[in-house]
């Protein structure tokens, strides 16, 4: 299993948001597990672990945006 990668995300406010992100990111090839630390109206953290193949950060960020949220780039 690959090392987990973290993504800071804004715009999430509730468990429905968490579920939406988990569904979209979980559908990305190579993603084995998605965990979300929800900070309502703040910066939440999404941790993504992969299986045997490397994770594709661009595809994961696109999935987060498809769910309706923004990746908070530094």
BALOBA-1460 file (C-alpha; in Angstrom, 3 decimals):
// residues 74
<rec num="1" residu="x" x="0.000" y="0.000" z="0.000"/>
<rec num="2" residu="x" x="1.294" y="3.464" z="-0.873"/>
<rec num="3" residu="x" x="1.898" y="6.181" z="1.692"/>
<rec num="4" residu="x" x="-1.223" y="8.259" z="2.436"/>
<rec num="5" residu="x" x="-1.373" y="11.661" z="0.763"/>
<rec num="6" residu="x" x="-3.167" y="14.623" z="2.360"/>
<rec num="7" residu="x" x="-5.218" y="17.287" z="0.615"/>
<rec num="8" residu="x" x="-6.460" y="20.460" z="2.388"/>
<rec num="9" residu="x" x="-10.005" y="21.211" z="1.224"/>
<rec num="10" residu="x" x="-12.321" y="24.176" z="1.756"/>
<rec num="11" residu="x" x="-16.088" y="24.439" z="1.501"/>
<rec num="12" residu="x" x="-17.057" y="21.290" z="3.389"/>
<rec num="13" residu="x" x="-19.643" y="21.782" z="6.142"/>
<rec num="14" residu="x" x="-21.320" y="18.462" z="7.002"/>
<rec num="15" residu="x" x="-21.310" y="14.670" z="6.773"/>
<rec num="16" residu="x" x="-23.062" y="14.875" z="3.398"/>
<rec num="17" residu="x" x="-19.984" y="16.741" z="2.132"/>
<rec num="18" residu="x" x="-17.750" y="14.014" z="3.565"/>
<rec num="19" residu="x" x="-19.757" y="11.296" z="1.827"/>
<rec num="20" residu="x" x="-19.712" y="13.148" z="-1.503"/>
<rec num="21" residu="x" x="-15.919" y="13.499" z="-1.402"/>
<rec num="22" residu="x" x="-15.404" y="9.884" z="-0.321"/>
<rec num="23" residu="x" x="-17.531" y="8.652" z="-3.237"/>
<rec num="24" residu="x" x="-15.799" y="10.799" z="-5.874"/>
<rec num="25" residu="x" x="-12.238" y="10.255" z="-4.649"/>
<rec num="26" residu="x" x="-12.859" y="6.568" z="-3.947"/>
<rec num="27" residu="x" x="-13.760" y="6.087" z="-7.621"/>
<rec num="28" residu="x" x="-10.308" y="7.257" z="-8.792"/>
<rec num="29" residu="x" x="-8.103" y="4.436" z="-10.108"/>
<rec num="30" residu="x" x="-5.585" y="3.314" z="-7.507"/>
<rec num="31" residu="x" x="-7.410" y="4.729" z="-4.476"/>
<rec num="32" residu="x" x="-7.911" y="2.117" z="-1.764"/>
<rec num="33" residu="x" x="-9.030" y="4.244" z="1.208"/>
<rec num="34" residu="x" x="-10.305" y="7.788" z="1.794"/>
<rec num="35" residu="x" x="-10.485" y="9.409" z="5.245"/>
<rec num="36" residu="x" x="-11.807" y="12.910" z="5.935"/>
<rec num="37" residu="x" x="-11.179" y="15.148" z="8.960"/>
<rec num="38" residu="x" x="-14.107" y="17.561" z="8.684"/>
<rec num="39" residu="x" x="-13.634" y="21.147" z="9.858"/>
<rec num="40" residu="x" x="-16.978" y="22.838" z="9.106"/>
<rec num="41" residu="x" x="-16.459" y="26.182" z="7.350"/>
<rec num="42" residu="x" x="-12.681" y="25.759" z="7.736"/>
<rec num="43" residu="x" x="-9.973" y="23.719" z="6.043"/>
<rec num="44" residu="x" x="-10.779" y="20.011" z="6.157"/>
<rec num="45" residu="x" x="-8.143" y="17.348" z="5.473"/>
<rec num="46" residu="x" x="-8.659" y="14.456" z="3.088"/>
<rec num="47" residu="x" x="-6.202" y="11.570" z="3.428"/>
<rec num="48" residu="x" x="-5.999" y="9.156" z="0.521"/>
<rec num="49" residu="x" x="-4.228" y="5.784" z="0.487"/>
<rec num="50" residu="x" x="-3.570" y="3.699" z="-2.576"/>
<rec num="51" residu="x" x="-3.134" y="0.051" z="-3.305"/>
<rec num="52" residu="x" x="-0.266" y="-1.387" z="-5.318"/>
<rec num="53" residu="x" x="-0.139" y="1.369" z="-7.926"/>
<rec num="54" residu="x" x="0.941" y="4.970" z="-7.275"/>
<rec num="55" residu="x" x="-1.718" y="7.592" z="-6.609"/>
<rec num="56" residu="x" x="-2.465" y="10.247" z="-9.237"/>
<rec num="57" residu="x" x="-2.673" y="13.577" z="-7.358"/>
<rec num="58" residu="x" x="-4.146" y="15.400" z="-10.375"/>
<rec num="59" residu="x" x="-6.976" y="12.868" z="-10.663"/>
<rec num="60" residu="x" x="-7.632" y="13.061" z="-6.916"/>
<rec num="61" residu="x" x="-7.781" y="16.868" z="-6.990"/>
<rec num="62" residu="x" x="-10.120" y="16.716" z="-9.999"/>
<rec num="63" residu="x" x="-12.392" y="14.312" z="-8.090"/>
<rec num="64" residu="x" x="-12.474" y="16.662" z="-5.082"/>
<rec num="65" residu="x" x="-13.439" y="19.524" z="-7.393"/>
<rec num="66" residu="x" x="-16.045" y="17.325" z="-9.137"/>
<rec num="67" residu="x" x="-17.627" y="16.790" z="-5.709"/>
<rec num="68" residu="x" x="-17.950" y="20.581" z="-5.460"/>
<rec num="69" residu="x" x="-15.056" y="21.533" z="-3.182"/>
<rec num="70" residu="x" x="-11.759" y="23.369" z="-3.556"/>
<rec num="71" residu="x" x="-8.274" y="22.077" z="-2.842"/>
<rec num="72" residu="x" x="-6.527" y="24.758" z="-0.772"/>
<rec num="73" residu="x" x="-3.120" y="25.201" z="-2.405"/>
<rec num="74" residu="x" x="-0.455" y="26.989" z="-0.383"/>
